[in-house]
Amino acid sequence: MGIFGKKSAATPAAVNPALAAVTGDYTIDPSHTTIGFVARHAMVTNVKGKFLDFSGTLHLDGTDPSASTAALDITMDSIDTGSADRDGHLKSADFFKTEEFPTMTFRSTEAEALGGDDYRITGDLTILGTTKSLTIDLEFNGAATDPFGNERVGFEGKAEILRSEWGLTWNAALETGGVLVSDKIKLNFDISAIKQA
């Protein structure tokens, strides 16, 4: 989503001809999209998770990437780390308080083309009612028409956050030193979106 954000003057050298051809409005396809995360556990291993229920829209302006926009809404109760007990803890008052704050949102505010297939998007990420800026580096994976006639675009992105900045401060000390859950969380995006008529 590094092409989505507030309008500013286009930089001709940064315009990607492949992207210029797919200008339009898109809906993110949840069945072919992954919104994932990675956290360090007990200082020694990574725990991976994802969200199963989300929706989003993109407006792509391939000739002026900074005029594009993105919006994403994630249902927090859909968190899945492969462990029902851990998922239950993450939904509880120690972490996401999903009964009080059922949705996490992202709204783009600015973006830039970095050259080639690389883009950067900045936007407002809201968790637990707290809104902070998030920057995502994205790679445009291309466009294609699927067997059902849908025009698709794909992006792959990554970002890092400190969960404490959104009030996610629960932790437990380890006897050997350190803490049970890392403050730094890696975010991963594999996005497939379908063009709207």
C-alpha positions as CSV (number, residue, x, y, z in Angstrom):
1,M,0.0,0.0,0.0
2,G,3.0,2.3,-0.3
3,I,1.2,4.0,-3.2
4,F,-1.8,5.2,-1.2
5,G,-2.1,8.5,0.4
6,K,-2.5,12.2,0.3
7,K,-2.2,13.9,-3.1
8,S,1.0,15.7,-3.9
9,A,2.9,16.5,-7.1
10,A,3.8,13.5,-9.2
11,T,7.4,12.6,-9.8
12,P,7.6,11.4,-13.4
13,A,10.7,9.4,-12.8
14,A,8.9,7.4,-10.1
15,V,5.9,6.4,-12.2
16,N,5.7,2.7,-12.9
17,P,4.1,2.0,-16.3
18,A,2.7,-1.3,-15.1
19,L,1.0,0.4,-12.3
20,A,-0.3,3.2,-14.5
21,A,-2.3,0.6,-16.4
22,V,-4.3,-0.5,-13.4
23,T,-5.6,2.9,-12.2
24,G,-9.0,2.4,-10.5
25,D,-10.9,1.4,-7.4
26,Y,-10.3,-2.0,-5.8
27,T,-11.7,-4.2,-3.0
28,I,-9.3,-6.4,-1.0
29,D,-10.1,-10.1,-1.5
30,P,-9.9,-11.7,2.0
31,S,-9.7,-15.2,0.6
32,H,-6.4,-14.4,-1.2
33,T,-5.0,-11.9,1.3
34,T,-3.0,-12.4,4.5
35,I,-2.7,-9.8,7.3
36,G,-0.1,-11.3,9.6
37,F,2.2,-10.5,12.5
38,V,5.2,-12.0,14.3
39,A,6.1,-11.5,18.0
40,R,9.1,-12.8,19.9
41,H,8.1,-15.2,22.6
42,A,10.2,-15.9,25.8
43,M,13.2,-14.2,24.1
44,V,14.0,-17.3,22.1
45,T,11.4,-18.0,19.4
46,N,8.8,-16.3,17.0
47,V,5.1,-16.7,17.3
48,K,3.2,-16.0,14.1
49,G,-0.4,-15.0,13.8
50,K,-2.9,-13.5,11.4
51,F,-6.4,-12.0,11.3
52,L,-9.1,-14.0,9.5
53,D,-11.9,-11.3,9.2
54,F,-11.1,-8.0,7.6
55,S,-12.2,-5.7,4.7
56,G,-10.5,-3.0,2.8
57,T,-10.5,-0.8,-0.3
58,L,-7.9,0.8,-2.5
59,H,-8.0,3.6,-4.9
60,L,-4.9,3.4,-7.2
61,D,-3.7,6.3,-9.3
62,G,-0.9,4.8,-11.3
63,T,0.2,8.0,-12.9
64,D,0.3,9.9,-9.6
65,P,0.8,7.4,-6.9
66,S,0.5,10.0,-4.1
67,A,-3.1,10.5,-5.1
68,S,-4.0,6.9,-4.2
69,T,-5.8,5.9,-1.0
70,A,-6.3,2.9,1.2
71,A,-8.6,1.8,4.0
72,L,-8.5,-1.4,6.1
73,D,-10.8,-2.6,8.9
74,I,-9.8,-5.7,10.9
75,T,-12.1,-7.6,13.3
76,M,-10.0,-8.3,16.4
77,D,-12.0,-11.4,17.5
78,S,-10.7,-13.1,14.3
79,I,-7.1,-13.3,15.6
80,D,-5.5,-16.7,15.0
81,T,-2.2,-17.8,16.3
82,G,-2.9,-21.6,16.1
83,S,-3.6,-21.8,19.9
84,A,-7.1,-21.3,21.2
85,D,-5.7,-20.5,24.7
86,R,-3.3,-17.9,23.4
87,D,-6.0,-16.4,21.1
88,G,-8.3,-16.1,24.1
89,H,-5.6,-14.3,26.1
90,L,-5.0,-11.9,23.2
91,K,-8.7,-11.1,23.1
92,S,-8.9,-10.4,26.8
93,A,-8.4,-7.3,28.9
94,D,-4.6,-8.0,29.0
95,F,-4.3,-7.3,25.3
96,F,-6.9,-6.3,22.7
97,K,-10.0,-6.0,24.9
98,T,-12.0,-7.1,21.9
99,E,-15.5,-6.6,23.5
100,E,-14.7,-2.9,24.1
101,F,-12.6,-2.4,21.0
102,P,-13.8,-4.8,18.3
103,T,-12.0,-3.3,15.3
104,M,-8.5,-2.2,14.4
105,T,-8.3,0.3,11.5
106,F,-5.8,1.8,9.1
107,R,-6.4,4.9,7.0
108,S,-3.7,6.2,4.6
109,T,-2.5,9.8,4.9
110,E,0.4,10.0,2.5
111,A,2.5,7.9,0.2
112,E,5.4,8.0,-2.2
113,A,6.8,5.9,-5.1
114,L,10.4,4.9,-4.3
115,G,11.2,3.7,-7.8
116,G,10.6,0.4,-9.7
117,D,8.1,-1.7,-7.9
118,D,8.7,-0.2,-4.4
119,Y,6.4,2.2,-2.6
120,R,5.9,3.5,0.9
121,I,2.6,4.4,2.6
122,T,2.0,6.2,5.8
123,G,-1.3,6.3,7.6
124,D,-3.2,6.3,10.9
125,L,-3.3,2.9,12.7
126,T,-6.0,2.8,15.5
127,I,-5.8,0.1,18.2
128,L,-7.6,0.2,21.5
129,G,-8.9,3.7,20.6
130,T,-5.4,5.0,20.2
131,T,-4.2,6.3,16.8
132,K,-0.6,6.5,15.9
133,S,1.3,6.8,12.6
134,L,2.4,3.6,10.8
135,T,4.7,3.4,7.7
136,I,4.5,0.4,5.5
137,D,7.0,-0.5,2.8
138,L,5.4,-2.2,-0.2
139,E,6.3,-4.0,-3.4
140,F,3.9,-4.1,-6.3
141,N,3.7,-7.8,-7.4
142,G,1.9,-7.1,-10.6
143,A,-1.6,-7.3,-12.2
144,A,-3.5,-10.1,-13.9
145,T,-7.0,-11.2,-15.0
146,D,-8.1,-14.3,-13.2
147,P,-10.1,-17.2,-14.8
148,F,-13.3,-15.6,-13.6
149,G,-12.6,-12.3,-15.4
150,N,-11.6,-10.4,-12.3
151,E,-8.8,-7.8,-12.7
152,R,-6.5,-8.2,-9.8
153,V,-3.5,-6.4,-8.4
154,G,-1.0,-7.7,-5.8
155,F,1.2,-6.1,-3.1
156,E,3.5,-7.4,-0.5
157,G,4.3,-5.3,2.5
158,K,6.1,-5.1,5.8
159,A,6.2,-2.8,8.9
160,E,7.2,-2.8,12.5
161,I,5.5,-1.4,15.5
162,L,6.1,-1.1,19.3
163,R,2.9,-2.4,20.8
164,S,3.4,-0.4,23.9
165,E,2.8,2.8,21.9
166,W,-0.8,1.6,21.5
167,G,-1.3,0.7,25.1
168,L,-0.5,-3.0,24.7
169,T,1.8,-3.2,27.7
170,W,1.0,-6.6,29.3
171,N,4.0,-8.8,30.0
172,A,5.6,-11.3,32.3
173,A,9.2,-11.4,33.5
174,L,11.3,-14.5,32.9
175,E,13.5,-16.0,35.6
176,T,16.4,-16.0,33.2
177,G,15.9,-12.3,32.5
178,G,13.9,-10.6,29.8
179,V,10.2,-10.7,29.2
180,L,7.7,-13.2,27.8
181,V,6.4,-11.1,24.9
182,S,8.4,-8.7,22.8
183,D,7.4,-5.1,22.5
184,K,8.4,-5.0,18.8
185,I,5.9,-6.6,16.5
186,K,6.5,-7.3,12.8
187,L,3.6,-6.9,10.5
188,N,3.3,-8.7,7.1
189,F,0.8,-8.0,4.3
190,D,0.1,-10.1,1.2
191,I,-2.6,-8.3,-0.6
192,S,-4.8,-9.3,-3.5
193,A,-7.4,-6.8,-4.6
194,I,-10.1,-6.9,-7.3
195,K,-11.0,-4.0,-9.5
196,Q,-14.5,-2.7,-9.2
197,A,-16.6,-1.9,-12.3
